Amino acid sequence: MSDVQNAQTTPNGTRKRVRRRKNPGDIASLRRVLWQAIRDVEQIIADPPDGVSIEQRLRAVQALATISGVYLRATEQHELVGRIEALEARARQDGMTA
């Protein structure tokens, strides 16, 4: 991809190169990243660093709610993929024995 296609314009009009993943991720790695983010935000809410305003803590609560919802959907998706793979394996096995 050229720099023009792989760039964003910043508010001051300059071009900024955007780093993109070469390969798509998988649901298991997404869940690991989200779980770590949930733990980090929980720590900020439970034991906020000095100087954290109430507004920042409320933003952390909102972030926790958002991340938790995404984590739930990713977990459901991960479980569904496993169940579909098991059904497909069973169908292949039944097809071979029939």
VMD Tcl script that draws the C-alpha trace (Angstrom):
set ca {
  {0.00 0.00 0.00}
  {1.39 3.41 -0.83}
  {1.97 6.08 1.80}
  {-0.92 8.09 0.40}
  {-3.31 5.18 0.80}
  {-1.86 4.29 4.20}
  {-2.02 7.78 5.75}
  {-4.42 9.98 7.67}
  {-4.65 13.75 7.65}
  {-4.12 15.26 11.10}
  {-6.07 18.34 12.28}
  {-3.16 20.62 11.32}
  {-3.21 19.31 7.74}
  {-0.11 17.10 7.85}
  {-0.19 13.47 6.78}
  {0.38 10.79 9.40}
  {1.24 7.24 8.45}
  {-1.16 4.68 9.92}
  {0.18 1.32 11.06}
  {-2.09 -1.56 10.17}
  {-1.96 -5.19 11.17}
  {-0.67 -7.43 8.44}
  {-2.90 -10.35 9.39}
  {-6.35 -10.33 10.94}
  {-6.47 -11.31 14.59}
  {-8.42 -14.16 16.04}
  {-11.15 -14.15 18.66}
  {-8.97 -15.77 21.33}
  {-6.34 -13.01 21.12}
  {-9.04 -10.35 21.12}
  {-10.47 -11.86 24.30}
  {-7.03 -11.83 25.97}
  {-6.50 -8.16 25.12}
  {-9.99 -7.20 26.26}
  {-9.63 -9.14 29.51}
  {-6.39 -7.32 30.30}
  {-8.07 -3.98 29.52}
  {-10.94 -4.89 31.86}
  {-8.50 -5.69 34.65}
  {-6.58 -2.45 34.07}
  {-9.72 -0.32 34.16}
  {-11.01 -2.14 37.25}
  {-7.74 -1.29 38.99}
  {-8.11 2.40 38.07}
  {-11.66 2.43 39.45}
  {-10.85 0.49 42.63}
  {-7.61 2.30 43.48}
  {-7.34 5.48 41.42}
  {-3.91 7.09 41.09}
  {-3.38 10.43 42.84}
  {-4.77 13.37 40.93}
  {-7.49 11.43 39.10}
  {-10.65 13.53 38.93}
  {-14.17 12.22 39.39}
  {-14.73 12.86 35.68}
  {-11.80 10.59 34.81}
  {-13.12 7.89 37.14}
  {-16.55 8.14 35.50}
  {-14.90 7.77 32.11}
  {-13.16 4.67 33.42}
  {-16.53 3.26 34.52}
  {-17.96 3.99 31.08}
  {-14.93 2.36 29.43}
  {-15.38 -0.69 31.65}
  {-19.02 -1.01 30.62}
  {-18.13 -0.72 26.93}
  {-15.19 -3.14 27.09}
  {-17.26 -5.63 29.11}
  {-19.96 -5.64 26.43}
  {-17.43 -6.24 23.68}
  {-15.78 -8.98 25.76}
  {-19.14 -10.68 26.24}
  {-19.85 -10.65 22.49}
  {-16.35 -11.93 21.71}
  {-16.77 -14.73 24.26}
  {-20.12 -15.73 22.80}
  {-18.62 -15.67 19.30}
  {-15.66 -17.78 20.44}
  {-17.97 -20.38 21.98}
  {-20.17 -20.48 18.87}
  {-17.16 -21.02 16.61}
  {-16.09 -23.95 18.80}
  {-19.54 -25.47 18.70}
  {-19.79 -25.09 14.91}
  {-16.35 -26.66 14.42}
  {-17.39 -29.61 16.61}
  {-20.61 -30.07 14.62}
  {-18.72 -29.90 11.33}
  {-16.22 -32.48 12.57}
  {-19.07 -34.76 13.65}
  {-20.80 -34.32 10.29}
  {-17.58 -35.23 8.44}
  {-17.12 -38.26 10.65}
  {-20.74 -39.36 10.20}
  {-20.42 -38.83 6.45}
  {-17.40 -41.13 6.32}
  {-19.09 -43.90 8.28}
  {-22.42 -43.74 6.46}
}
mol new
graphics top color blue
foreach p $ca { graphics top sphere $p radius 0.5 }
foreach p [lrange $ca 0 end-1] q [lrange $ca 1 end] { graphics top cylinder $p $q radius 0.2 }
display resetview
